[in-house]
């Protein structure tokens, strides 16, 4: 009697092709025009293969963005908190632009209407990045670059809030000069 494929036994080459195809298609056409059919065709797999491993296009894109963010948007540690924040924020900005074809922006928009995707986005993508931010900020506190009593919950909002404000209201991402000023003001506010 045939059994369902075990999702833990994914073919890694197919998985990678699917995730890469999802990101490429988002970059070309935007999340809203992305379909599972297009992902399957670009990856050279069947729709059935995708649905065996993911329940929706949002789940596929979330996995792809999670993989990408883990490699391009990590928090560096050079000993210079301001420079490290600017570097990390520049990587986040790259993930958010252009907004019309950003996989991250598409996921955020979709998550507003899909509670399951919203939950998964928060738990799999956002919370781990907040934890990484807090770890980097705690290191800065240990190094004496940030006040020991700085409120890290406020810090994360001060650092990233302006990016998402600018994204949502189509204000454009900050220039390198604006980013420099933003980081300087945030660090001054945090002591």
Buried (B, 14 or more C-beta within 10 A) or exposed (E): EEEEEEEEEBEEEBBBBBBBBBBBBBEEBBBEEBEBEBBBBBBEBEEEBBBBBBEBBBBBBBBBBBBBBEEEBBBBEEEBBBEBBBBBBBBBBEBBBEBEBBBBBBBBBBBEEBEEBBEBBEEBBBEEBBEBBBEBBBBBBEEEBBEEEBEBEEBBEBBBEBBBEBBEEEEEBBEEEEBBEBBEEBBEEBE
